[in-house]
Amino acid sequence: MALTIAEVEHVAHLARLRLSADELEKLQHELSHILDYIDMLKEVDVSSVAPTAQVTDLANVMRDDEVRPSLPREAVLANAPDQRDGMFRVKDIF
């Protein structure tokens, strides 16, 4: 599949790339070759392969979410450099 220079310029614009004419021409050939390889992959018979989202046998190793009591407010604010009315005080950001 041969890309046109206009298509390569469009992709470069989307990627915020400034390319010279030589770079555009080189990228045109490289991207066209990549698309040719993708076309070759379309010819592979994958009808007997089940769709998979993950190809490894990894399992989720995170713990289940469960409701637990949190720290008391006094303990949380114990090391706060500045607090008022049970809340952290921070400098204005304006």
Buried (B, 14 or more C-beta within 10 A) or exposed (E): EEBEEEEBBEBBEEEEEEBEEEEBEEBBEEBBEEEEEEEEEEEEEEEEEEEEEEEEEEEEEEEEEEEEEEEEEEEEBEEEEEBEEEEEEEEEEE
